[in-house]
Amino acid sequence: MASYKKEKGVIWDWLTTVDHKKLGIMYLIAGTLFFLKAGLMAVFMRIQLIIPENSFLTGQTFNEFITMHGTIMLFLAATPLLFAFMNFVIPLQIGARDVAFPFVNALGFWIFLSGGLLLSTSWFFGGGPDAGWTAYVPLSLNEEQLGLDFYVLGLQVSGIGTLISAINFLVTIINMRAPGMTMMRLPLFVWTSFVTSTLILFAFTPLAAGLALLMLERIFDAQFFNPAAGGNVVIWQHIFWIFGHPEVYILVLPAFGIISEVIPAFSRKRLFGYTAMVFATMIIAFLGFMVWAHHMFTVGIGPVANSIFAIATMTIAVPTGIKIFNWLFTMWGGKITFNTAMLFASSFVPTFVLGGVTGVMLAMAPVDYLYHDTYFVVAHFHYIIVGGIVLALFAGLFYWYPKMFNHKLNEKLGVVFFILFTIGFHLTFFVQHFLGLMGMPRRVYTYLGGQGLDEFNMISTIGTFFMSAAVIVLVINIVYSAIKGERVIGINDPWDARTLEWATPTPVPEYNFAQTPQIRSLDPLFYEKVHGDGTMKPAEPVDEIHMPNGSILPLIISVGLYFLGFGLIMLEMSEPFISPWIVVALGGLLTFGGMAARSIKDDHGYHIPKSVIQSDLKKQGGGK
């Protein structure tokens, strides 16, 4: 075993890294690029709808944009952005030196990215998928649309990456906690990530099965869903929503976790009702799995089934209400600092409540017949996804940015960003409630004038311009802060926070903790500030540290999966430029060859010598 780390060039280092912190930053960059791409599509769609009978986009292009917007936002933007924080923060918050399987962690990122790129490749081969992000059959059985093959294969590939990453988080949280970090001392962000990873484990498997069936039907002429051949279209809806509804909680629970970190930190108070918050998280996850059919009230599954799923759906409001009140009680009487992170976190609470209230309205099966497939559903959904998850992501970004990039984001630009985004968000989506109540159907690319819809559509589109301006301000902030932002190098805890990640040096060394910390309480750093000298007590003497080697194999395996998927899609092309089976064989060779190389090659990592650790400790100086 080597006792040193091989020096690498910058690019090679990032391509081969298995460091959870670097992978977190890579998730952040990739998710942001997908977020910008899907956001641009949304702006184009709103421009199309700004006036009646507009011809800015064709109906076909609108359908492709609306499909790709939803698919990218949910699978390739929101999920990886949350994974970015989970990757970077979880090992630091539980006192670990890395995740349980660093190689698998890198593999998960590269597979997710290759799946996302495979889906995006559809634009170069006749256009994107056009059956909506739910890919309802028989729409998604249209063999003329090659984009749907990219949808099916791209999501299968990226889903593998998400699944193995979730398993990795589960093992990490169970096995890698520092001494004294019991389950009931885990920070709420770790708890919500743990429950989310469990949801991914059970929700992504039916999606993978459903996509595999759809792939077999589209490419290999199997007959599962085609009614003309004895198939059943409702089966797809059940399979999709057994995944699709938990997917909302897969995204929103880590967002709850972020809010539960930011509000106590800037309220200068312990999180109110920690135990109730943990159990509320588990109950929400359990109930979230039981209510998939509330997306199918109008399918005709019968009054008894509709009633059961309606009541179960409304029940979710109870544990969610517990969380809302606990965040409010945490702020109550606190010494609140309204910086950008806290502005986003505190505005999350009423915004998410509004999305939840309209959710209860939609849970009433008889009334849902009126709302179904109208803009009311679009407004509700975006109050949950944008008003809930995206606001939490922005709060988390401003909160953890100093630890990730060694400098703060500019606060004045941050406040401008918050104001523009908040105004734009409510302008865009609040009026869509009224559009829905007035009967405007969703997923239409144009409408007739003189129906009372013109003004609200105009307002909604203007709102997207505000949000676009806000995102531009954020980009300016990131560039400006990189050049002139307040540096926090040597300052471990710039927010005077409570949890363990703020006990690590800034920048965080590759091994995270020179000595594994001894955890003595919930909010361990705050406990040491009150009852100790403000630094964590070590649970072990200074000694050499074992670290994993980087590897290029995750990237090679992922490239192989890309070609494997692309080759299968080529089977549906009328005139492929090369035999599809050659591409499939190349992809298989890279994928299984990479796996074989990993299995055969002994790689025991390397050790950082004790003298280097002692030298680092002197340089870090125990900064606070």
RODOSE-951946 format. One record per residue (C-alpha): z, x negated, y negated. Coordinates in steps of 0.02 Angstrom, whole numbers, plus 50000, padded with zeros to 5 digits. Each point is the difference from the previous one (the first is absolute). Layout:
N
((Z; X; Y)),
...
***
This chain:
624
((50000; 50000; 50000)),
((49953; 49935; 49828)),
((50139; 49964; 49876)),
((49892; 50021; 49847)),
((49873; 50121; 49928)),
((49819; 49942; 49991)),
((49932; 49993; 49823)),
((49858; 50123; 49969)),
((49880; 50044; 49859)),
((50044; 50155; 49899)),
((49865; 50112; 50072)),
((50028; 49943; 50179)),
((50186; 50023; 49977)),
((49979; 50183; 49948)),
((49871; 50035; 50136)),
((50115; 49934; 50136)),
((50170; 50050; 49933)),
((50126; 50096; 50103)),
((50130; 49998; 49860)),
((50058; 50179; 49968)),
((50009; 49969; 49812)),
((49820; 49941; 49986)),
((49943; 50141; 50112)),
((50093; 50121; 49887)),
((49903; 49934; 49851)),
((49837; 50012; 50098)),
((50038; 50181; 50042)),
((50037; 50030; 49816)),
((49832; 49926; 49944)),
((49897; 50087; 50135)),
((50086; 50168; 49972)),
((49976; 49985; 49812)),
((49813; 49967; 50019)),
((49981; 50152; 50113)),
((50106; 50101; 49877)),
((49886; 49953; 49856)),
((49845; 50041; 50102)),
((50064; 50172; 50052)),
((50065; 50033; 49824)),
((49827; 49964; 49927)),
((49926; 50128; 50118)),
((50127; 50128; 49939)),
((49950; 49966; 49819)),
((49816; 50026; 50045)),
((50042; 50164; 50087)),
((50098; 50062; 49850)),
((49856; 49952; 49884)),
((49887; 50106; 50110)),
((50119; 50148; 49978)),
((50033; 49978; 49814)),
((49872; 50136; 49956)),
((49921; 50140; 50103)),
((49839; 49963; 50095)),
((50008; 49814; 49960)),
((49874; 49886; 50086)),
((50091; 49833; 49985)),
((50018; 49992; 50190)),
((49899; 50085; 50136)),
((50090; 50113; 50122)),
((49976; 49873; 50141)),
((50070; 49856; 49898)),
((50147; 50110; 49946)),
((50038; 50040; 50183)),
((49994; 49816; 50045)),
((50114; 49953; 49853)),
((50126; 50136; 50040)),
((50006; 49943; 50182)),
((50016; 49816; 49960)),
((50124; 50031; 49859)),
((50122; 50090; 50114)),
((49974; 49884; 50148)),
((50018; 49840; 49900)),
((50149; 50060; 49897)),
((50101; 50050; 50153)),
((49949; 49872; 50131)),
((49947; 49848; 49899)),
((50093; 50009; 49834)),
((50168; 50089; 50013)),
((50044; 49937; 50174)),
((49963; 49815; 49967)),
((50084; 50006; 49830)),
((50158; 50063; 50084)),
((49976; 49870; 50138)),
((49992; 49869; 49862)),
((50178; 50038; 49946)),
((50058; 50026; 50180)),
((49931; 49830; 50048)),
((50071; 49908; 49852)),
((50168; 50086; 49983)),
((50063; 50052; 50173)),
((50035; 49825; 50071)),
((50085; 49952; 49836)),
((50106; 50158; 49996)),
((50063; 49977; 50178)),
((50029; 49813; 49987)),
((49859; 49945; 50117)),
((49886; 49849; 49986)),
((49844; 50099; 50045)),
((49947; 50152; 50099)),
((50025; 50001; 50188)),
((49818; 49959; 50041)),
((49919; 49903; 49855)),
((49834; 49979; 50093)),
((49990; 50187; 50033)),
((50042; 50031; 49818)),
((49848; 49899; 49944)),
((49894; 50083; 50133)),
((50051; 50172; 49934)),
((49945; 49956; 49824)),
((49830; 49929; 50050)),
((49962; 50144; 50118)),
((50044; 50127; 49865)),
((49884; 49908; 49879)),
((49856; 49986; 50123)),
((50013; 50187; 50036)),
((49997; 50039; 49814)),
((49849; 49889; 49973)),
((49912; 50079; 50149)),
((50025; 50172; 49922)),
((49936; 49935; 49832)),
((49845; 49926; 50083)),
((49937; 50179; 50018)),
((49937; 49995; 49819)),
((49865; 49874; 50054)),
((49938; 50107; 50145)),
((49954; 50169; 49929)),
((50161; 50050; 49910)),
((50182; 50035; 50035)),
((50072; 50134; 50114)),
((49990; 50176; 49927)),
((50111; 50113; 50105)),
((50160; 49984; 49899)),
((50146; 49884; 50039)),
((50051; 50121; 50139)),
((49829; 49982; 50085)),
((50006; 50178; 50064)),
((49881; 50038; 50143)),
((49863; 50062; 50008)),
((49967; 49921; 49828)),
((50041; 49828; 50069)),
((49882; 50024; 50148)),
((49848; 49989; 49886)),
((49897; 49864; 50085)),
((49891; 49976; 49846)),
((50147; 49925; 49907)),
((50029; 49820; 50053)),
((50144; 49989; 49876)),
((50106; 50104; 50118)),
((49983; 49867; 50135)),
((50067; 49873; 49875)),
((50145; 50120; 49966)),
((50042; 50017; 50185)),
((49987; 49815; 50044)),
((50071; 49935; 49835)),
((50157; 50106; 50014)),
((50023; 49954; 50183)),
((49997; 49816; 49958)),
((50113; 50011; 49848)),
((50117; 50116; 50096)),
((50031; 49863; 50129)),
((50058; 49886; 49859)),
((50117; 50132; 49930)),
((50071; 50038; 50172)),
((50042; 49821; 50049)),
((50075; 49968; 49828)),
((50114; 50150; 50020)),
((50058; 49940; 50171)),
((50036; 49831; 49922)),
((50108; 50078; 49864)),
((50097; 50100; 50130)),
((50040; 49845; 50104)),
((50041; 49901; 49843)),
((50124; 50126; 49932)),
((50085; 50022; 50169)),
((50011; 49816; 50050)),
((49990; 49889; 49846)),
((50145; 50063; 49893)),
((50124; 49871; 49934)),
((50178; 50000; 50070)),
((50097; 50146; 49928)),
((49842; 50098; 49951)),
((50038; 50155; 50104)),
((49879; 50145; 50001)),
((50109; 50094; 49877)),
((49995; 49853; 49881)),
((49811; 49995; 49994)),
((49926; 50029; 49827)),
((49916; 50170; 49984)),
((49829; 49919; 49985)),
((50025; 49918; 50170)),
((50062; 50164; 50075)),
((49850; 50098; 49935)),
((49882; 49862; 50059)),
((50082; 50008; 50172)),
((49977; 50188; 50012)),
((49822; 49986; 49932)),
((49956; 49870; 50131)),
((50064; 50119; 50134)),
((49891; 50138; 49928)),
((49849; 49884; 50002)),
((50033; 49960; 50182)),
((49994; 50184; 50049)),
((49874; 50065; 49873)),
((49864; 49868; 50006)),
((49983; 50011; 50189)),
((49935; 50181; 49999)),
((49884; 49953; 49856)),
((49933; 49853; 50101)),
((49973; 50116; 50149)),
((49913; 50129; 49891)),
((49887; 49870; 49919)),
((49959; 49930; 50172)),
((49948; 50175; 50058)),
((49895; 50024; 49843)),
((49920; 49830; 50026)),
((49958; 50043; 50180)),
((49923; 50164; 49943)),
((49899; 49923; 49858)),
((49940; 49841; 50084)),
((50005; 50034; 50187)),
((49959; 50187; 50000)),
((50166; 50060; 50072)),
((50045; 50182; 49965)),
((50177; 50030; 49941)),
((49980; 50095; 49837)),
((49824; 50073; 49999)),
((50016; 50190; 50027)),
((49820; 50010; 50060)),
((50046; 49888; 50146)),
((50166; 50083; 50038)),
((50104; 49894; 49881)),
((50133; 50062; 49881)),
((50005; 49958; 49814)),
((50182; 50053; 49981)),
((50055; 49860; 50117)),
((49944; 49873; 49870)),
((50102; 50088; 49866)),
((50156; 49992; 50109)),
((49972; 49817; 50041)),
((49964; 49954; 49820)),
((50148; 50091; 49924)),
((50123; 49939; 50133)),
((49959; 49834; 49918)),
((49957; 50065; 49826)),
((50162; 50085; 49953)),
((50116; 49858; 50054)),
((49881; 49887; 49904)),
((50065; 50079; 49839)),
((50176; 49948; 50051)),
((49938; 49830; 50058)),
((49951; 49974; 49819)),
((50138; 50091; 49909)),
((50152; 49936; 50095)),
((49977; 49817; 49947)),
((49971; 50069; 49825)),
((50172; 50084; 50015)),
((50067; 49831; 50053)),
((49929; 49913; 49846)),
((50075; 50132; 49886)),
((50166; 49979; 50091)),
((49997; 49814; 49957)),
((49943; 50012; 49819)),
((50114; 50141; 49940)),
((50166; 49920; 50055)),
((49946; 49829; 49933)),
((49964; 50066; 49825)),
((50140; 50130; 49999)),
((50127; 49864; 50040)),
((50072; 50110; 50136)),
((50006; 50008; 50188)),
((49876; 50124; 50076)),
((50087; 50167; 50010)),
((50017; 50073; 50175)),
((49927; 49853; 50098)),
((50042; 50075; 50171)),
((49927; 50169; 49953)),
((49842; 49913; 49939)),
((49979; 49911; 50167)),
((50019; 50158; 50102)),
((49891; 50099; 49878)),
((49863; 49871; 50029)),
((50010; 50023; 50188)),
((50002; 50191; 49988)),
((49849; 49999; 49884)),
((49906; 49890; 50123)),
((50046; 50111; 50148)),
((49952; 50162; 49911)),
((49843; 49918; 49931)),
((49938; 49985; 50178)),
((50032; 50183; 50038)),
((49899; 50084; 49863)),
((49820; 49941; 50022)),
((49934; 50177; 50026)),
((50043; 50053; 49822)),
((49833; 49921; 49957)),
((49921; 50127; 50117)),
((50073; 50167; 49943)),
((49827; 50071; 49969)),
((49928; 49940; 50167)),
((50070; 50151; 50091)),
((50140; 49931; 50108)),
((50096; 50165; 49984)),
((50145; 50071; 49898)),
((50138; 49933; 50114)),
((49936; 49821; 49995)),
((49969; 50014; 49813)),
((50178; 50062; 49971)),
((50079; 49861; 50103)),
((49903; 49863; 49911)),
((50031; 50082; 49830)),
((50189; 50002; 50025)),
((50002; 49823; 50069)),
((49901; 49941; 49849)),
((50118; 50081; 49876)),
((50147; 49919; 50092)),
((49938; 49828; 49945)),
((50051; 50047; 49823)),
((50184; 49986; 50052)),
((50009; 49812; 50044)),
((49877; 49964; 49859)),
((50116; 50092; 49880)),
((50144; 49889; 50060)),
((49900; 49848; 49947)),
((49956; 50074; 49831)),
((50182; 50042; 49960)),
((50060; 49830; 50060)),
((49878; 49910; 49884)),
((50059; 50110; 49856)),
((50184; 49968; 50041)),
((49964; 49813; 50010)),
((49933; 50005; 49822)),
((50139; 50116; 49942)),
((50127; 49897; 49901)),
((49907; 49838; 50030)),
((49958; 49868; 49870)),
((49814; 50033; 50013)),
((49871; 49871; 49946)),
((49836; 50087; 49965)),
((49878; 49859; 50033)),
((49828; 50034; 50075)),
((50060; 50002; 50181)),
((50138; 50124; 49957)),
((49883; 50108; 49897)),
((49885; 50020; 50150)),
((50147; 50027; 50119)),
((50086; 50131; 49893)),
((49837; 50093; 49962)),
((49966; 50002; 50187)),
((50145; 50120; 50027)),
((49940; 50153; 49898)),
((49818; 49967; 50043)),
((50035; 49998; 50186)),
((50107; 50156; 49985)),
((49852; 50091; 49922)),
((49889; 49945; 50144)),
((50135; 50056; 50122)),
((50016; 50173; 49920)),
((49813; 50032; 50016)),
((50017; 49937; 50180)),
((50126; 50138; 50035)),
((49878; 50124; 49921)),
((49863; 49938; 50118)),
((50120; 50014; 50147)),
((50002; 50189; 49982)),
((49864; 50047; 50125)),
((49944; 50166; 49921)),
((49985; 49922; 49827)),
((49914; 49847; 50071)),
((49851; 50111; 50037)),
((49977; 50012; 49811)),
((50029; 49816; 49960)),
((49906; 49928; 50149)),
((49853; 49886; 49955)),
((50026; 50025; 49813)),
((50045; 49875; 49866)),
((50182; 50056; 50017)),
((50008; 49896; 50160)),
((49919; 49853; 49911)),
((50130; 50010; 49862)),
((50145; 50011; 50125)),
((49935; 49856; 50103)),
((49978; 49885; 49851)),
((50172; 50042; 49931)),
((50066; 49933; 50166)),
((49882; 49853; 50022)),
((49981; 49941; 49819)),
((50155; 50077; 49923)),
((50105; 49942; 50146)),
((49927; 49850; 50088)),
((49899; 49917; 49861)),
((50141; 50014; 49873)),
((50117; 49920; 50127)),
((49873; 49862; 50032)),
((49994; 49962; 49814)),
((50190; 50000; 49992)),
((50005; 49880; 50148)),
((49866; 49890; 49924)),
((50095; 49972; 49837)),
((50165; 49981; 50095)),
((49949; 49872; 50131)),
((49863; 49913; 49900)),
((50116; 49859; 49939)),
((50050; 49957; 50179)),
((49819; 50006; 50060)),
((49915; 49906; 49858)),
((50142; 49906; 49913)),
((49977; 50088; 49833)),
((50029; 50173; 49927)),
((49867; 50121; 49944)),
((49998; 50033; 49813)),
((50115; 50146; 49959)),
((49910; 50062; 49843)),
((49834; 50010; 50090)),
((50094; 50078; 50146)),
((50066; 50141; 49890)),
((49825; 50030; 49929)),
((49936; 50006; 50179)),
((50135; 50125; 50049)),
((49966; 50116; 49852)),
((49811; 50001; 50024)),
((50013; 50026; 50187)),
((50128; 50139; 49987)),
((49900; 50096; 49869)),
((49839; 49975; 50099)),
((50078; 50051; 50164)),
((50070; 50166; 49937)),
((49842; 50039; 49901)),
((49895; 49972; 50155)),
((50099; 50090; 50132)),
((50115; 50128; 49916)),
((49853; 50105; 49941)),
((49927; 49995; 50174)),
((50139; 50119; 50054)),
((49924; 50130; 49883)),
((49823; 49960; 50058)),
((50058; 50034; 50177)),
((50088; 50162; 49954)),
((49840; 50054; 49912)),
((49908; 49973; 50163)),
((49903; 49839; 49972)),
((49964; 49930; 50174)),
((50030; 49817; 50036)),
((49863; 49880; 50059)),
((49863; 50082; 49893)),
((49891; 49886; 49896)),
((49960; 50126; 49863)),
((50043; 50174; 49938)),
((49927; 50134; 49887)),
((50055; 50012; 49820)),
((50083; 50151; 49920)),
((50127; 50027; 50140)),
((50149; 49935; 49903)),
((49994; 49833; 50092)),
((49914; 49895; 49866)),
((50149; 49953; 49891)),
((50118; 49954; 50142)),
((49866; 49892; 50083)),
((49969; 49913; 49833)),
((50188; 49967; 49979)),
((50014; 49937; 50179)),
((49859; 49876; 49975)),
((50072; 49937; 49836)),
((50161; 49968; 50095)),
((49910; 49881; 50117)),
((49940; 49901; 49849)),
((50182; 49977; 49948)),
((50046; 49941; 50175)),
((49851; 49881; 50000)),
((50057; 49928; 49833)),
((50174; 49980; 50073)),
((49935; 49901; 50148)),
((49901; 49888; 49881)),
((50162; 49968; 49903)),
((50084; 49954; 50165)),
((49862; 49875; 50040)),
((50017; 49926; 49824)),
((50188; 49991; 50028)),
((49978; 49904; 50163)),
((49882; 49874; 49921)),
((50104; 49983; 49840)),
((50163; 49981; 50096)),
((49924; 49868; 50114)),
((49964; 49896; 49845)),
((50143; 50042; 49882)),
((50122; 50106; 50103)),
((50186; 49961; 50008)),
((50025; 49871; 50137)),
((50144; 50025; 50123)),
((49983; 49837; 50097)),
((50177; 49946; 50043)),
((50067; 50174; 49959)),
((50040; 50087; 50163)),
((50052; 50169; 49932)),
((49914; 50046; 49836)),
((50051; 50185; 50012)),
((50184; 49974; 50047)),
((49958; 50099; 50157)),
((50099; 50040; 50157)),
((49901; 49960; 50157)),
((49970; 49842; 50099)),
((49823; 49955; 49945)),
((50071; 49956; 49828)),
((50113; 49869; 50080)),
((49850; 49893; 50050)),
((49936; 49861; 49886)),
((49851; 50032; 49887)),
((49870; 49952; 50057)),
((50054; 50051; 50174)),
((49986; 49851; 50120)),
((49896; 50021; 50156)),
((50157; 50015; 50106)),
((50079; 50132; 49883)),
((50182; 49952; 50032)),
((50058; 49820; 50019)),
((50149; 50071; 50094)),
((50001; 50174; 50077)),
((50117; 50103; 49889)),
((50157; 50089; 50060)),
((49992; 50184; 49948)),
((50168; 50075; 49952)),
((49950; 50168; 49927)),
((49865; 50121; 49951)),
((49917; 49928; 49843)),
((50051; 49826; 50058)),
((49955; 49903; 49843)),
((50094; 50122; 49888)),
((50151; 49986; 50117)),
((50000; 49811; 49981)),
((49987; 50017; 49810)),
((50157; 50108; 49999)),
((50101; 49925; 50142)),
((49930; 49822; 50011)),
((49916; 49870; 49891)),
((49835; 50094; 49986)),
((49913; 49904; 50139)),
((49977; 50047; 50182)),
((50116; 49920; 50127)),
((49906; 49906; 50138)),
((50017; 50053; 50181)),
((49944; 49830; 50065)),
((50005; 49816; 49948)),
((49849; 49916; 49921)),
((49882; 49948; 50139)),
((49815; 49979; 50034)),
((49899; 50162; 49996)),
((49869; 50053; 50124)),
((49841; 50074; 49923)),
((49838; 50069; 50077)),
((49834; 49911; 49980)),
((49858; 50082; 49906)),
((49846; 50052; 50097)),
((49819; 50046; 49967)),
((49994; 50106; 50159)),
((50055; 50164; 49916)),
((49851; 49987; 49883)),
((49880; 49958; 50144)),
((50063; 50146; 50105)),
((49980; 50118; 49852)),
((49823; 49940; 49963)),
((49963; 50032; 50183)),
((50064; 50178; 49988)),
((49891; 50027; 49846)),
((49843; 49949; 50095)),
((50055; 50097; 50154)),
((50013; 50158; 49895)),
((49841; 49964; 49905)),
((49904; 49971; 50161)),
((50055; 50169; 50068)),
((49944; 50083; 49837)),
((49831; 49914; 50016)),
((49972; 50098; 50160)),
((49975; 50151; 49887)),
((49875; 49913; 49883)),
((49820; 50054; 50021)),
((49930; 49825; 49973)),
((50137; 49868; 50017)),
((49948; 49828; 49937)),
((50074; 49919; 50156)),
((50052; 50063; 50170)),
((50169; 50089; 49977)),
((50063; 49929; 50164)),
((49980; 49823; 49934)),
((50115; 50045; 49855)),
((50122; 50087; 50118)),
((50001; 49846; 50112)),
((50028; 49884; 49852)),
((50145; 50109; 49940)),
((50075; 50006; 50174)),
((49984; 49812; 50020)),
((50090; 49966; 49835)),
((50136; 50129; 50033)),
((50040; 49963; 50181)),
((49964; 49814; 49978)),
((50127; 49995; 49859)),
((50127; 50092; 50108)),
((49969; 49881; 50145)),
((50020; 49848; 49888)),
((50165; 50067; 49935)),
((50059; 50031; 50179)),
((49952; 49830; 50068)),
((50048; 49887; 49855)),
((50182; 49948; 49988)),
((50061; 50018; 49822)),
((50185; 49973; 49975)),
((49997; 49988; 49811)),
((50088; 49863; 49904)),
((50171; 49955; 49931)),
((50047; 49970; 49819)),
((50120; 49851; 50004)),
((50180; 50021; 49945)),
((49977; 49870; 49864)),
((49863; 50105; 49920)),
((50111; 50155; 50002)),
((50144; 49905; 49919)),
((49882; 49932; 49868)),
((49936; 50176; 49964)),
((50177; 50065; 49983)),
((50038; 49870; 49867)),
((49839; 50041; 49905)),
((50031; 50187; 50008)),
((50175; 49975; 49935)),
((50055; 50172; 50053)),
((49913; 50081; 49852)),
((50055; 50175; 49954)),
***
